[in-house]
Amino acid sequence: MISYTPRQLQAFVAVATHGSVRRAAETLHLTQPALSMALAELERQLGTPLFDRERGRLHLSAQGRELLPMAQEILQRMQALQQRAGTAADRLSGELRLGASNTVGNYLVGDLLGDFVVAHPDVAVQLTVNNTDAIVAGVLEHRLDLGCVEGEVTHPQLDTRPWREDALVVCARPDHRLAERARLRAEDFRGTRWIVREPGSATRAMSERILAKLPEPRVVLELGQIEAIKQAVSAGLGLACLPRVALGDALAAGRLVVLPTPFLRMHRQLSLVMHHTRYRGPVMQAFLDRVLTAVSGRG
């Protein structure tokens, strides 16, 4: 006989999502002992540990990783059932956990979320901004419902949908020696100093492909944020490949200029990524419908 409760499933999902009993308890407005009891009772009824306990920390067990998407689906279907039976069935509510790579999260979040948030004010959107590798990991581990990332993502457990194109450009300080030239060749970049993103960033991966086409590039600095790289380039520390959408303020203020590099291919695809086993509840489906409708409208 099935006797586990929605609260016990919520405890399981919250701990798996937040990686912490304390944070999960805060999210569910429970005391930590109450949440721990709910989780322990669920494990007892399922007859399997959902987490491995190491030095006071909880990590999903192999069985927990397998059961997590099922628990999430049960909770989402229960919410959909309640909404369908209620008087406000046409008013969508719930939660959307969205991950975005740095370019999207810092410079395109309005384009990604604006229409959806306006159309569904009762949906709570939690946005996590990180590099592409971290967002993909969050989707694979079911900590995120969806991700919007830069560059190519290929994984057998992920479905991808194209969102929009993004262009990278080579930027420099206005008084850089190359900024005075109307036409540039690869040879002109011999021995130039470069500032790049951290490993795991799609911008870093594309920058490496671009630098491989230039003679003797020198990577002198590695930074984790686009804004920090812009400041370093503006200070004359080197050149950088950055998304054009991130440079509007610096170009307008005259702190940076874009170097003409027609010999380099610098476009990439921004894509939505989701786990192929993920249940697409009403909130997730409404978001996909709105974003993908906007994509087809641009096409």
Disulfide bonds with the S-S distance in Angstrom:
none
